[in-house]
Amino acid sequence: MNIHSLPRLPLATLPTPLDELPRLSQELGVRVVMKRDDLTGFALGGNKARKLEFLVADALEKNCDVLVTGGGVQSNHIRTTAAAARKAGMDAVGVFFASPGGVARHHADADAVLKDERDDVREVNGNLLLDEILGAQLIYAQADKLETEQVIQRACDDLRAQGRNPYLIPVGGSTKLGVISYMLAVGEMLEQVRAQNISPDAVVITTGSCGTHAGVLAGMKFYGADIPVHGITVSRPRAECLERVARLVSETAQFLEREIVVNENDLIVHDEYIGEAYAKITPAARAAIQRVARLEGIFLDPVYTGKAMAGLFDLAGRGTFAPGSTVLFWHTGGAPGIFGFPRDVV
């Protein structure tokens, strides 16, 4: 199958920039360049816009009328999926899984609040506010991630019973189509590094639902680039990430009818930066958010890219990335989430 012939609904502003971070590089002793997928543009940017170009196009090909997906309460994926649904003339349903301390209730009125795990009141803000502006139907699963997938499936069953034609998008948009979007993103990035005479020694990326990581790794193989991809997991144990990345690459290769060989040494995941739990900021992530903002004027988020950048800092300090080497940090977006955790980042 020709990877360039797949149905695609243009959403993202591409190519996204590849920026030098000179002040941060000077402090770290390694050259850091950043692939700015926080600037994909659509619905306030982020990596999900690339995936949804293919996922929504597939939904339209199947005559679906509602997108159904899931994520955390401050999910970038649900926000972007709801916006893409509206762009395509569809409805959207977002299913929230419980945070580590439990997610409390949601009210439909304008004075809606969420009680977080510290039993204080948090206003509807950040991505959740954008979900409500977009008019997405929001369901609180009161469940963990695995059970949330079952709730998503039941939501689809209920919609079918109502005569609707739902399109189920797994958490994070991590499907073979999502992987393909990031294979193509690697081709875009490789053109940029050649044009700017940059030779990356490593790529650092956030690993969550694993689709973006799988796409970047598969893309390196697809385009013949020998650049290690280091995933900083923010939610899953390393062993689970390794299995998911390998499986997603394999499923995508079968779909494309292409040989994409990933061996054990290609699978690099660091799980020591998660902290207490998913969506729980760490002191190192907080410091990374502030440091990058104050040195380079770039915002990272507390759930994903803040932890990934903290991982890059530590790996550079420990010599995993040799002094003077070039590290490409793939910024996957998430800035709206900052406003969901204002007390966590300052």
HURARA-V681986 format. One record per pair of residues at least 24 apart in sequence whose ideal C-beta (glycine too) atoms are under 10 Angstrom apart, sorted by the first residue. I is the first residue (numbers start at 1). GAP is how many residues later the second one is. Records with the same first field share a line. If there is no record, write none. Layout:
I = GAP  GAP
//
This chain:
1 = 179  254  255  256  257
2 = 254
3 = 177  180  181  184  216  219  249  252  253  255
4 = 176  180  183
6 = 47  48  51  52  55  171  174  175  178  249  250
7 = 46  47  49  50  51  52  53  54  170
8 = 42  45  46  47  48  49  50  169  172  173  176
9 = 43  44  45  46  47  48  49  50  51  75  78  79
10 = 32  39  43  47  77
11 = 29  30  31  32  37  38  39  40  41  42  43  45  46  69  72  73  76  77
12 = 25  27  28  29  30  31  33  34  35  36  37  38  39  40  41  68  169  173
13 = 26  27  28  29  32  36
14 = 25  26  27  35  36  39  170  171  174
15 = 24  25  170  172  173  174  176  177
16 = 24  25  29  31  33  34  169  172  173  176  314  315  317
17 = 175  314
18 = 170  171  173  174  175  177  178  180  182  310
19 = 277  279  310  312
20 = 176  178  276
21 = 271  274  275  277  306  308
22 = 273  274
23 = 268  269  271  272  273  274
24 = 264  267  268  270  271  272  274  285  288  289  305
25 = 270  271  291  299  301  302
26 = 269
27 = 264  268  286  289
28 = 263  284  285  288  289  293  295  299
29 = 287  288  290  292  293  294  295  296
30 = 171  172  282  283  285  286  287  290  291  292  293  294  295  296  297
31 = 167  168  169  170  290  293  294  295  296  297
32 = 172  260  264  277  280  281  284  289  293  294  295  296  297
33 = 156  159  160  163  165  167  170  293  294  295  296
34 = 170  258  262  264  271  275  293  294  295  296  297
35 = 150  151  153  154  157  158  165  168  170  181  293  294  295  296  297
36 = 262  293  294  295  296  297
37 = 145  148  152  168  175  268  293  294  295  296
38 = 260  261  262  263  267  292  293  294  295  296  297
39 = 259  292  294  296
40 = 40  145  292  293
42 = 38  41  42  45
43 = 33  36  37  38  39  40  41  43  44  84  87  91  293
44 = 32  35  36  39  83  86  289  290  291  292
45 = 31  35  286  287  288  289  290  291
46 = 30  31  33  34  81  255  258  259  285  286  287  288  289  290  291
47 = 29  30  33  125  126  131  134  135  138  158  159  161  164  165  168  257  258  283  284  285  286  287
48 = 27  28  29  30  31  32  33  35  36  121  124  125  130  133  163  164  284  285  286
49 = 27  31  34  35  124  132  284
50 = 30  123  128  130  131  132  134  135  138  162  165  282
51 = 26  29  30  33  118  121  122  123  124  126  127  128  129  130  131  134  160  161  164
52 = 25  28  29  31  32  33  35  36  117  121  125  126  129
53 = 31  124  125  127  128  131
54 = 119  121  122  123  124  125  126  127  130
55 = 26  29  112  114  115  118  120  122  123  126
56 = 25  28  29  31  32  34  111  113  121
57 = 31  120
58 = 109  111  117  119
59 = 25  26  29  31  106  107  108  109  110
60 = 28  29  30  107
61 = 106
62 = 103  105
63 = 102  104
64 = 24  26  27  95  100  101  102  103  104
65 = 24  25  26  94  98  99  100  101  102
66 = 24  25  26  27  71  89  90  93  96  98  99  100  101  102
67 = 24  25  26  27  69  99  100  101  102
68 = 24  25  26  27  69  71  83  84  85  87  88  90  91  96  98  99  100  101
69 = 24  25  26  67  83  86  98  99  100  101  102  103  104
70 = 24  25  26  27  69  71  73  75  78  79  81  82  85  98  99  100  101  102
71 = 24  25  26  56  74  77  100  101  102  137  138
72 = 24  25  26  27  31  55  56  73  76  99  136  163  206  207  231  265  268
73 = 24  25  26  30  31  33  41  43  49  51  53  54  55  58  65  67  206  264  267
74 = 25  40  51  52  53  54  55  57  205  227  228  229  260  262  263  264  265  266  267
75 = 51  52  53  56  96  97  204  228  259  262  265
76 = 50  51  54  96  132  225  227  228  256  257  258  259  260  261
77 = 50  92  93  94  95  96  97  131  132  134  257
78 = 49  50  52  53  56  58  60  91  93
79 = 47  48  49  50  51  52  54  55  57  255  257  258
80 = 47  50  54  93  253  256
81 = 50  53  55  88  92
82 = 45  48  49  50  51  52  53  54  55  56
83 = 47  48  50  51  53
84 = 50  85  89
85 = 49  50  51  82  84
86 = 48  49  50
90 = 75  76  77
91 = 44  45  46  68  73  75
92 = 39  42  43  44  45  46  77
93 = 43  44  45  46  59  62  63  65  66  71  73  75
94 = 33  34  37  40  42  43  44  45  46  58  61
95 = 42  43  44  45  46  48  53  54  55  56  57  58  59  60  76
96 = 32  35  42  43  44  45  46  47  52  55
97 = 43  44  45  46  47  48  49  50  51  52  54  55  74  181
98 = 42  43  44  45  46  47  49  50
99 = 178  179  180  181
100 = 44  176  177  178  179  180
101 = 175  176  178  179
102 = 40
103 = 37  38  39  40
104 = 36  38
105 = 35  37
106 = 26  32  33  34
108 = 24  30
112 = 26
114 = 26  226
116 = 225
117 = 160  163
118 = 225
120 = 223
122 = 218  219  220  221
123 = 216  217  219
124 = 216
125 = 211  212  213  214  215  216  217
126 = 175  208  209  210  211  212  213  214  215  216
127 = 174  176  207  208  209  210  211  212  213
128 = 208  209  211  212
129 = 207  210  211
130 = 206  209
145 = 26  64  90  91  133
170 = 39  41
171 = 37  38  40  64
172 = 36  37  38  39  40  63
173 = 36  38  39
174 = 34  35  36  37  38  39  40  41  70  71  74
175 = 34  36  73  76  77  80
176 = 35  38  39  42  72  73  74  75  76  77  78  79  80
177 = 34  38  75  78
178 = 31  32  33  34  36  37  70  74
179 = 31  32  33  34  35  36  37  38  39  40  66  69  70  72  73  74  76  77  81
180 = 31  35  38  39  42  72  75  76
181 = 30  31  34  38
182 = 29  30  31  32  33  34  35  36  37  70  148  150
183 = 31  32  33  34  35  36  37  38  39  40  66  69  73  75  77
184 = 31  35  38  39
185 = 27  30  31  34  145
186 = 29  30  31  32  33  34  35  36  37  39  41  43  144
187 = 32  35  36  38
188 = 31
189 = 27  30  31  34  36  38  139  141
190 = 29  30  33  34  35  37
191 = 32
192 = 136
193 = 32  34  133  135
198 = 128  130
199 = 28  126  127
200 = 25  27  28  125  126  127  128  129
201 = 26  27  120  121  123  124  125  126  127
202 = 25  26  27  28  66  110  113  114  118  119  120  123  124  125  126  127
203 = 24  25  26  27  28  65  124  125  126  127
204 = 24  25  26  27  28  64  66  104  105  107  108  111  112  117  123  124  125  126
205 = 24  25  26  27  99  100  103  107  123  124  125  126  127
206 = 25  26  27  28  29  67  94  95  97  98  99  100  101  102  103  105  123  124  125  126  127  128
207 = 24  25  26  27  28  29  31  34  35  37  38  61  62  63  64  97  101  104
208 = 24  25  26  27  28  33  70  95  96  99  100  124
209 = 26  27  32  35  39
210 = 25  26  30  31  32  33  34  35  36  37  38  39  59
211 = 33  34  37  41
212 = 33  36  92  118  120
213 = 28  31  32  35  36  54  55  56  117  119
214 = 27  30  31  32  33  34  35  36  37  38  48  53
215 = 30  33  34  37
216 = 29  112  114
217 = 28  29  31  32  43  45  49  50  51
218 = 27  30  31  32  34  35  38  40  42  44  48
219 = 30  41
220 = 40  42  46
221 = 28  32  37  38  39  40  41  45
222 = 30  31  34  36  37  38
227 = 99  101
228 = 37  38  40  93
229 = 37  38  39  40  99  101
230 = 38  39  40  78  81  82  85  90  91  97  99
231 = 36  37  38  39  40  77  80
232 = 36  37  38  39  40  41  42  72  73  75  76  77  78  79  80  82  83  97
233 = 36  37  38  39  40  41  45  74  75  78
234 = 37  39  40  41  43  44  45  46  48  51  68  69  70  71  72  73  74  77
235 = 36  39  42  43  44  68  69  72
236 = 33  35  38  42
237 = 32  34  37
238 = 29  30  31  32  33  34  36
239 = 30  32
240 = 29  31
241 = 26  27  28  29  30
242 = 25  26  27  29
243 = 24
244 = 25
245 = 24
268 = 52
270 = 38  41  42  44  45  50
271 = 40
272 = 39  42  43
273 = 33  34  35  36  37  38  39  40  41  42
274 = 33  37
275 = 32  35
278 = 25  26  29
279 = 24  25  58  61  62  65
280 = 27  61  64
281 = 25  26  29  60  62  63  64
282 = 24  25  28  62
283 = 27
284 = 25  26  27  29  30
285 = 24  25  26  28  59  60
286 = 24  55  58  59  60
287 = 26
288 = 24  25  26
289 = 49  55  56  57
290 = 55  56
292 = 37  39
293 = 45  52
298 = 31  33  37
299 = 32  34  35  36  39  46
300 = 29  31  32  33  34  35  37  38  45
301 = 30  31  32  33  34  35  36  37  38  39  40  44
302 = 32  35  36  38  39  40  42  43
303 = 31  34  35  37  38  41
304 = 27  28  29  30  33
305 = 24  25  26  27  28  29  30  32
306 = 28  31  32  35  38  39
308 = 24
//
